[in-house]
Amino acid sequence: MIKKAFFSFHYKNDVNRANVARNSWITKDRESRGFIDKAEFEKIQRVSDQAVRRWIDEQLQGTSVTVVLIGEETFDRPYVKYEIEQSYKKGNALIGVKIGGIKDMVTGRTSSSQSSVKIVGNDRNGNHLWFDEINSGIYDYNLEDGYNNLGKWIMNA
């Protein structure tokens, strides 16, 4: 069964790394959601916080897996937290993929990947959601050959 994946990441810090990971998925004739170019994102963001949340909700429609691309500050970003929380509530499988080891296309530098032991939102009853407790797996894109394995991780989620 083909799965559609939503990719969640810290746009400002990790868009180049996220593109590397995402492109390894879509070049294999698979569909992904949750990507937007910088100009379009800034345009939506200028409208309102609610407009961004509406866009996220629309992008999550039809997906069954949310891939959280983990960089240095991923779990501290409000929109990433919203994406994870909404994904959890709609029943998407969640996986984490550490992308800190991917070289940034502009700077040529790598970064670290944040710990997955983080509160990322609340469930419908108001209980904290800890990412390390709600995910179906955490992988390292570089160390675990994400180029060839990301599709498998998504399909197994």
PyMOL commands that set and color helices and strands:
alter all, ss='L'
color gray80, all
select helices_A, chain A and resi 11-26+38-47+49-60+74-76+78-90+131-134+146-156
alter helices_A, ss='H'
color red, helices_A
select strands_A, chain A and resi 5-8+32-33+65-70+93-98+119-122+128-130+138-140
alter strands_A, ss='S'
color yellow, strands_A
deselect
rebuild
show_as cartoon
